[in-house]
Amino acid sequence: MEEQLDLTLAQGPTGALTVTQLVRLVRETLERDVGEHWVIGEISNARLAPSNHFYFTLKDADGAINVVMFRSAYSRLRFKPQDGMEVVVRGRVSVYETRGALQLYADEIEPRGAGALQVAFEQLKKRLEAEGLFDTARKRALPFLPRTVGVVTARRGAGLRDVLRVLLDRFPNLHVIIRPAKVQGIGAAAEIAQAIEDLNRDARAEVIIVGRGGGSLEDLWAFNEEPVARAIYRSRIPVVSAVGHEVDYTIADFVADLRAPTPTAAAHIVVPSRDELHVRIENLRASLALGAERELEGWRETVRHLAQRVRHPKSLIDGARQRVDDAAATLSDVIGARIAGVRTTLRELGLTMKSPAPAVREMKMTLAHLAATLGARGLAAVEQRRKRFAELGARLDSLSPLKVLERGYAVVLNARERRAVVDASTVEVGDELDVRLHRGRLKARTIAREV
């Protein structure tokens, strides 16, 4: 300061001042002649008193001065002053009379370089990120087709008109709950936080859109304040932030379950188009029908293949009976051939032996007896085997599932699971049934059931 302070002190003992008078004289002179200034320096020894008055030392390479910022001024700061931060302070120079200390009474503090809002943004972002408010693991998926959507924004803002237009164009049956709130200016952050909490208490909304249209950093600042971030974090309902334009990022965007670049984009994200859903459903229906037809055709082919391989038990019995008859005929032929061979041998012996008559007669009798015995036993064995085959065939025929079908029973398969139905509780109303009868099949659909 180029001016020189005019401190006129009385001379001599008779004009001596008390300490209080001297300090007051200095204070009044400083306040009158120095007044208010912007001062550049670095913060050190910063502390916030229980009274919320903020004290620090402002220094440069060659000097330092104590600074106090009272609670009313400190509460208006958008950022938190910290040690080592270079700032510009606006305030008045005075003396604290109790201690006789020179002080700067600050009314404003601005960071040098980056603006106060940007510094405040970075400070809060860093702190909330450290607390886990931005963790992706806690973010929830949005409901696919919400029945009710909550909207927190200004009542007369363009953002609300855009959101409503898109929501109701895409799904006219949608229920929208509007909880208006200030979105800029003093008290806006508190209103936005309260609106989010109100929608959570109401509990009808399945998703909440929080946002506003574009604006400057100052206009959007309410969405960078801690109360809004905390309210979004505590919300039991998924929150979509939709603040400003695509290039604008706020603290609310980092905490929300999903960020939309604009309010209009948020409406598109939250609710699918009804027309698009109809198209998707039709495509899925066609794909499902085609898949079901392919599956059914595969099962039909399997059934046809099995039907060709499965033989009726009666054909097995008929074959066994025929084999018994063939075996009996073969045995009879063998016995006849054996007897004929023995007779031929006897005739030849009779021609070569002298007086063989008694021996021949005896041998004939023996052979006749043997032939009769062998024939009887062979026929008995054949008959016994024929009876055994008949018994086995009858038993097999009685156990045949097809024999059961001849008595009026049926085999019922669930077409959905391809399993035999033995319990009515396993069949749902509307299920298709495949009914196997003694002759042919029936396709049926369940219209009711009794368990």
NORQUI-V769422 format. One record per pair of residues at least 6 apart in sequence whose C-alpha atoms are under 8 Angstrom apart, sorted by the first residue. I is the first residue (numbers start at 0). J is the second residue. If there is no record, write none. Layout:
i={I/I}
j={J/J}
This chain:
i={4/4/4/5/6/6/6/9/19/22/22/22/23/23/25/26/26/26/27/29/29/30/30/30/33/33/34/34/35/35/35/35/36/36/36/37/37/37/37/38/38/38/38/39/39/39/39/40/40/40/40/40/40/41/41/41/41/41/41/41/41/41/42/42/42/42/42/42/42/42/42/42/42/43/43/43/43/43/43/43/44/44/44/44/45/45/45/45/45/45/45/46/46/46/47/47/48/50/51/51/51/52/52/52/52/52/53/53/53/53/53/54/54/54/54/55/55/55/56/56/56/56/57/57/57/57/58/64/64/64/65/65/65/66/66/66/66/67/67/67/67/68/68/68/69/72/72/72/73/76/76/77/77/77/78/78/78/78/78/78/79/79/84/85/85/86/86/86/86/87/87/87/87/88/88/88/88/88/89/89/89/89/90/90/90/90/90/91/91/91/92/92/92/92/93/93/93/93/94/94/94/95/95/109/110/116/116/120/120/123/124/127/128/132/132/133/133/138/138/138/139/139/140/140/141/141/141/142/142/142/143/143/143/144/144/144/145/145/145/145/145/146/146/146/146/147/147/147/147/147/147/147/147/148/148/148/148/148/148/148/148/148/149/149/149/149/149/149/149/149/149/149/150/150/150/150/150/150/150/150/150/151/151/151/151/151/151/151/151/151/151/151/152/152/152/152/152/152/152/152/152/152/152/152/153/153/153/153/153/153/154/154/156/156/157/157/158/158/158/158/158/159/159/161/161/162/162/162/162/163/165/165/165/166/166/166/166/167/168/169/169/169/169/169/169/170/170/170/170/176/178/178/179/180/180/180/180/181/181/181/181/182/182/182/182/182/182/182/182/183/183/183/183/184/184/187/188/188/188/188/188/189/189/191/192/192/192/192/192/193/195/195/195/195/196/196/198/199/199/199/204/205/205/206/206/206/206/206/207/207/207/207/208/208/208/208/208/209/209/209/209/209/210/210/210/210/210/211/211/211/211/212/212/212/212/212/213/213/213/213/214/219/219/219/220/221/222/222/222/222/222/223/223/223/224/227/228/228/228/231/231/231/231/232/232/237/237/238/238/238/239/239/239/239/239/239/240/240/240/240/240/240/240/240/241/241/241/241/241/241/241/241/242/242/242/242/242/242/242/243/243/243/244/244/245/245/245/246/247/252/258/259/259/311/312/312/312/313/313/316/316/316/319/320/320/320/323/323/323/323/326/327/327/330/331/331/334/334/338/345/349/349/349/396/397/401/404/404/404/405/407/407/408/408/409/409/409/409/410/410/410/410/411/411/411/411/411/411/412/412/412/412/412/412/413/413/413/413/413/413/413/414/414/414/414/415/415/420/422/423/423/423/424/424/424/426/426/427/428/428/428/428/428/429/429/429/430/430/431/431/431/431/432/432/432/432/433/433/433/433/434/434/434/434/435}
j={28/29/32/28/24/25/28/15/96/94/96/99/94/96/94/93/94/96/93/92/93/91/92/93/91/92/91/92/89/90/91/92/89/90/91/87/88/89/90/87/88/89/90/85/86/87/88/57/58/59/85/86/87/56/57/58/59/82/83/84/85/86/55/56/57/58/80/81/82/83/84/85/86/55/56/57/58/81/82/83/54/55/56/82/53/54/55/56/80/81/82/53/54/55/53/54/54/70/69/70/73/67/68/69/70/73/67/68/69/70/73/65/66/67/68/65/66/67/63/64/65/66/63/64/65/66/64/101/102/103/101/102/103/102/103/104/105/102/103/104/105/104/105/106/105/105/106/107/106/107/108/115/116/119/115/116/118/119/120/122/119/122/110/110/111/108/109/110/111/108/109/110/111/105/106/107/108/109/105/106/107/108/103/104/105/106/107/103/104/105/101/102/103/104/101/102/103/104/100/101/102/101/102/115/118/216/217/223/250/225/250/133/134/232/254/253/254/255/256/257/237/256/237/256/206/237/269/205/206/269/269/270/271/269/270/271/173/205/206/269/270/173/174/204/205/173/174/175/176/203/204/205/206/173/174/175/176/204/205/206/207/208/175/176/177/178/198/204/205/206/207/208/159/175/176/177/178/179/207/208/209/177/178/179/180/191/194/195/207/208/209/210/158/159/177/178/179/180/181/182/191/209/210/211/159/179/180/181/182/211/179/180/211/212/211/212/210/211/212/262/263/211/262/262/263/262/263/265/266/266/263/266/267/173/266/267/270/173/272/267/270/271/272/273/274/270/271/272/273/204/194/198/194/187/190/191/194/187/188/190/191/188/191/210/211/218/219/221/222/218/219/220/221/218/221/221/221/222/224/226/227/226/227/227/226/227/229/230/231/230/207/230/231/234/230/234/204/234/235/236/236/236/237/236/237/238/239/269/236/237/238/239/238/239/240/241/265/238/239/240/241/242/240/241/242/243/262/241/242/243/262/242/243/244/261/262/219/242/243/244/243/242/243/249/249/227/228/242/249/250/251/249/250/251/250/251/250/251/254/238/251/254/255/254/255/255/256/255/256/257/255/256/257/258/259/265/251/252/255/256/257/258/259/265/252/258/259/260/261/262/264/265/248/249/252/259/260/261/262/260/261/262/260/261/259/260/261/260/260/258/265/265/268/401/395/396/399/392/396/388/389/392/388/385/388/389/381/384/385/388/381/378/381/377/374/377/373/374/370/359/355/356/359/402/403/437/410/436/437/437/436/437/436/437/434/435/436/437/419/434/435/436/419/420/432/433/434/435/418/419/420/432/433/434/419/420/426/430/431/432/433/430/431/432/433/430/431/426/450/448/449/450/448/449/450/445/448/445/444/445/446/447/448/444/445/446/444/445/442/443/444/445/442/443/444/445/440/441/442/443/440/441/442/443/441}
